[in-house]
Amino acid sequence: MGKNQHVVSHGVGWAVRPEGSQTPSAVFRTQSEAWERAKAIARKERTEAVLYGRNGLVRTRSTYVPALRGPKG
């Protein structure tokens, strides 16, 4: 699996930042554009996309991790 993707405020725009990285993988003018990119990456890598507001608090998250299945029986 890949890394979770975080959408954070970045100057006058918004950045998509892989978990554990200080360097953004992409920067966008709008939060909406950044959120769409983060979700696309998370879907491909089967991870989670996390959207933060300008205040640094989590606004929402989208999870693309497959559900764990228990043993049949």
C-alpha positions in Angstrom: 0.0 0.0 0.0 1.0 3.6 -0.6 0.9 6.6 1.7 -2.2 8.5 2.9 -2.6 11.8 1.0 -3.2 15.0 3.0 -4.7 18.2 1.5 -3.3 21.2 3.4 -3.3 25.0 3.0 -0.2 26.1 1.1 0.4 29.8 0.8 -2.4 31.2 -1.3 -3.3 27.7 -2.6 -3.7 24.1 -1.5 -1.1 21.2 -1.5 -1.4 17.5 -1.7 1.2 16.0 0.6 2.0 12.3 1.1 2.0 11.3 4.7 5.3 11.8 6.3 6.5 14.2 3.7 7.1 18.0 4.1 7.2 18.4 0.3 4.0 18.6 -1.6 3.5 16.2 -4.5 1.2 18.9 -6.2 0.0 22.4 -5.5 -3.4 23.8 -6.7 -5.2 27.2 -6.7 -8.3 25.7 -5.1 -9.0 23.3 -2.3 -11.4 21.4 -4.6 -8.8 20.7 -7.2 -6.3 19.5 -4.6 -9.0 17.3 -3.0 -9.9 15.6 -6.3 -6.2 14.8 -6.9 -5.7 13.5 -3.4 -8.7 11.2 -3.8 -7.5 9.9 -7.1 -4.0 9.1 -5.7 -5.6 7.4 -2.6 -7.9 5.3 -4.8 -4.9 4.2 -6.9 -2.7 3.4 -3.9 -5.6 2.0 -1.8 -5.0 4.4 1.1 -6.9 7.4 2.6 -7.3 11.0 1.6 -7.6 13.6 4.4 -8.8 17.1 3.9 -7.8 19.9 6.3 -9.3 23.4 6.6 -7.2 26.5 6.8 -7.4 26.2 10.6 -5.5 22.9 10.4 -8.4 20.8 11.5 -9.6 17.7 9.6 -12.7 18.5 7.6 -13.3 15.1 6.0 -11.6 12.0 4.9 -12.2 9.4 2.2 -10.9 5.8 2.7 -10.1 3.5 -0.2 -8.6 0.7 1.9 -10.3 -2.6 1.1 -12.3 -4.1 4.0 -10.7 -6.8 5.9 -12.5 -10.1 5.7 -12.7 -12.6 8.5 -12.4 -16.4 8.0 -15.3 -18.1 6.3 -17.5 -20.1 8.4 
